[in-house]
């Protein structure tokens, strides 16, 4: 996939758009649309998936470039941050730009673009994801306030809304918002901090990520990171939160153990050095060590069955790390507690650390302490093979 301003689309526009005539059909270097209201053209760049099917719903991204938003700036921004990578993820990316003959990047331009895009594509949800870089981020916020029903999510790199008034910001509560700003971009960081606080008070689902070491240009926000941020916003817009994704992953993990699916179970560890801690003090394993210990359980066709009855998930500010605790119903150890850490890699959550414990009621803690002391003084002989001292249905712990 590449930045496409193809003759085929030029022909498409000429054939289907009532305001595009043979004389003003777009050239391969830019595509323009004539506004029905003021007859001023809105110029834009376009990137589409290589396997685009115009009959199937597409996810439309309208991205606003930084600075003076000229064609040269738009092309540089499209090539650096948006075009190829987002198109490879299945997005259709439109980037409007200012020109000597055309209008500004405002709500009218957005309306014109949306109207025209519906003649070219079937747009998923009849809404667009808005992205904006710097001044483009400000433009994205303005448009989102004016047309909240046409926006599914907003990504600002960075960007701030035109007002801090919470009542005025209320329309933005309809969509998830992600703001990014460099840690060394002192002025914009201060403004983003203030805007984020106002948006949260207004009820918006808004996150603010301070990118360590970056200045105003956010060099660490690679195309892949931008695509990941958009993917997260798409899931949020669909009601799929990171917390729910972590929960779904853990449910799949426990289900894989219950069905003795060894490959599926260990594939959900972040890597071979991830940690599993059982209830016994000796049971601290890397994923590799744990797999060797657990293999006899999986080989017999039934491992262990943990059923979650309560779970809490907490996220890091940038949404890449999750801490969780869960209450488990187990057939052989009674109520247990699992606590751990999950990490997101390429948008997929996996277990980095898990600690299984048996909570001890305070009323019997003295007896348990005595039993532990007795065991430490007079240890039970070690098993001759993994799991030999356990009933055949016992889980790790």
Secondary structure, DSSP 8 states (H G I E B T S, - for coil): --B---HHHHHHHHHH-TT--STT--BTTBEEEE-TTT--EEEEEEE--TT--TTSEEEEEEEE-STT-BHHHHHHHIIIIIHHHHHHTTEEEEEEEB-TTB--SSHHHHHHHHHHHHHH-EEEEEEEEEEE-THHHHHHHHHHHH-GGGEEEEEEES---S---HHHHGGGGGSEEEEEEETT-HHHHHHHHHHHHHHHHTT-EEEEEEETT--TT-TT--HHHHHHHHHHHHHHHTT--HHHHHHHHHHHHHHHHHTT-HHHHHHTBSSTT-EEE-SSTT-EEEHHHHHHHHHHHHHTT----EEEEEEEEEE-TTSSEEEEEEEEEETTTEEEEEEEEEEEETTEEEEEEEEEE----GGGHHHHHHHHHHHHHS-----SSTTTTS-TT----
